Amino acid sequence: WLSDDPRVRAALDGRRASLAPFWLRMQEPSGPPTGHALVVDGEDTFTAMLAHVLRSGGLEVAVRRFDEPGLREAALAHEGPLVLGPGPGDPSDATDPKMRFLRSLTAEALGRHRHGVLGVCLGHELIAAELGLDIVRKEVPYQGAQTEIDFFGRPETVGFYNSFVARCDDGTAAELAAHGIEVSRAADGEVHALRG
């Protein structure tokens, strides 16, 4: 077995040495669950890490694939936070059945779901697109890039892992603000986050 090879084990141990301990072991909840989140998996194993973060924050978490029968109904009826998770693909590609479904689900969730909608990676791009923002392919994709950003007025070090980005100019930001939606963005208009 590869896992028994001391060279493989040493290489894996070396790679794990720089990881935060948070990712290497299950976290004990700080108390009883405070709610239940439903994470929509857009075909990305990062959803497991996302679920780990949500559980550590006190939520029970269910992860369901975007193509699982009954997902739309379950997501819209869910009485807790709905997380539109990550996944590969161009969120603007109307010929992709996955993107058509996820765009439709996002539109319905933003209009009908009353228990909070969070978008991460692809989910964030889908929400931005539904709010009318342009989604463009990055010239150079972020692949685990850490950088400090202005996050709604405070500096935060964040990690990016994306090939597409939403863009927002001053006029569009003002229009969204008039509807109660704040935009955290870089000077070049790249959108970091939306809230409201």
Summary of the structure (lengths in Angstrom):
residues: 196
radius of gyration: 18.3
end to end distance: 51.0
largest distance: 60.2
contacts: 540
relative contact order: 0.11
helix: 35%
strand: 27%
